[in-house]
Amino acid sequence: MDQEKASKAGFETRAIHAGYEPDPTTGAVIPPIYATSTYKQDGVGGLRGGYEYSRSANPTRTALEGALAALEEGERGFAFASGLAAEDTLIRALCKPGDHAVIPDDAYGGTFRLFDKVAQVWGLGHSPAPVSDIDAVRAAVRPGETKLVWVETPTNPLLNIGDIEALAGVAHEAGALLVVDNTFATPYLQQPLNLGADVVVHSTTKYAGGHSDVVGGALVVRNLEVAEKVTFHQNAMGAVPGPFDAFLTHRGLKTLGVRMDRHCDNAERVVDFLVGHPKVERVIYPGLAEHPGHEIATKQMKRYGGIVSFRVKGGEQAALDVCARTDVFTLGESLGGVESLIEHPGKMTHASVAGTDLEVPADLIRLSVGIETADDLVGDLERALG
């Protein structure tokens, strides 16, 4: 499919066709895995298609990056070896020692660790603020110092919702850039760049890849000035995926739309069950009318996603017991794969924020609802809750 036409097509069509034309030599409809580190040059400086060394660019990765940009409707896409590699590269590309960033007060533990234990030592200050409170975010901004307003929406694992359009206004008023981690929502459910964000971050390990078989990350940017900085740092820092990882991630993107519909369907069934269960203290899901971010989520999301968090009666031990008793839900970290996962954030994904202001409740359980038969998922939770 012509790439200009692909860029204007619907989401599912772009997911399948954007970023790659069938191979002109063989007609291959799927990008080959270019397992090469270097490329023959036609004379000194005579590069074929711009390729010289696979840290700088690889055709398999180029296809993935083109697809990512098309799905987020951004200017350029960049693939990385992990979500945190993408985040670290972005920080180095856009900040310098003495700068400041605002981060979520319930950020993913790995993101918090990166800012608090790595970037802060390098000289980047940070202040946490609730993404759902525009005034609090504005108050956390330091005029002249803040370069990034960094948000997750929905957040991990408390599923708080930030108003992307309003947050973009706060960031831009201060001369800062708005960075949105869109891992939970995916570009199928939410497109931050169209709402005013400057950069979108993904752990492509999650829904983008979608099969729990590859680790990766991505950035998609809205303008060429930021793209040039990221391009330089991506090459200079070198945290890029190999061609097989890029191939797997790109393959996953092609079914993102249909998978997300099933994730959302199943999550809604699970929520309906949990809301009425006597051993559940509270269900946290943006699709619930009582969720404080429900109205904003409805405005900026197509649906409410496949992640469900809930708090159980009986405290931490009760939560640990539930996690230990599931069968269809696998106890494990990560999320966004076709299989359903259950975890205890306080002792697993968010252990790095224990004892800080970002500590999560001890009775909290997070579900990544997969695409299995919904009745099996509900039955599994019913048995685990006992």
Stockholm file with secondary structure:
# STOCKHOLM 1.0

chainA/1-386         MDQEKASKAGFETRAIHAGYEPDPTTGAVIPPIYATSTYKQDGVGGLRGGYEYSRSANPTRTALEGALAALEEGERGFAFASGLAAEDTLIRALCKPGDHAVIPDDAYGGTFRLFDKVAQVWGLGHSPAPVSDIDAVRAAVRPGETKLVWVETPTNPLLNIGDIEALAGVAHEAGALLVVDNTFATPYLQQPLNLGADVVVHSTTKYAGGHSDVVGGALVVRNLEVAEKVTFHQNAMGAVPGPFDAFLTHRGLKTLGVRMDRHCDNAERVVDFLVGHPKVERVIYPGLAEHPGHEIATKQMKRYGGIVSFRVKGGEQAALDVCARTDVFTLGESLGGVESLIEHPGKMTHASVAGTDLEVPADLIRLSVGIETADDLVGDLERALG
#=GR chainA/1-386 SS CCHHHHHTSCHHHHHHHTTCCCCTTTCCSSCCCCCCSBCCCSSTTCCBTTBSBTTTCCHHHHHHHHHHHHHHTCSEEEEESSHHHHHHHHHHHHCCTTCEEEEETTCCHHHHHIIIIIIHHHTCEEEEECTTCHHHHHHHCCTTTEEEEEEESSCTTTCCCCCHHHHHHHHHHTTCEEEEECTTTHHHHCCGGGGTCSEEEECTTTTTTCSSSCCCEEEEESSHHHHHHHHHHHHHHCCCCCHHHHHHHHHHHTTHHHHHHHHHHHHHHHHHHHHTCTTEEEEECTTSTTSTTHHHHHHHCSSCCSEEEEEETTHHHHHHHHHHHCSSSEECSCCCSSSCEEECTTTTTTGGGTTSTTCCCTTEEEEECCSSCHHHHHHHHHHHHC
#=GC SS_cons         CCHHHHHTSCHHHHHHHTTCCCCTTTCCSSCCCCCCSBCCCSSTTCCBTTBSBTTTCCHHHHHHHHHHHHHHTCSEEEEESSHHHHHHHHHHHHCCTTCEEEEETTCCHHHHHIIIIIIHHHTCEEEEECTTCHHHHHHHCCTTTEEEEEEESSCTTTCCCCCHHHHHHHHHHTTCEEEEECTTTHHHHCCGGGGTCSEEEECTTTTTTCSSSCCCEEEEESSHHHHHHHHHHHHHHCCCCCHHHHHHHHHHHTTHHHHHHHHHHHHHHHHHHHHTCTTEEEEECTTSTTSTTHHHHHHHCSSCCSEEEEEETTHHHHHHHHHHHCSSSEECSCCCSSSCEEECTTTTTTGGGTTSTTCCCTTEEEEECCSSCHHHHHHHHHHHHC
//
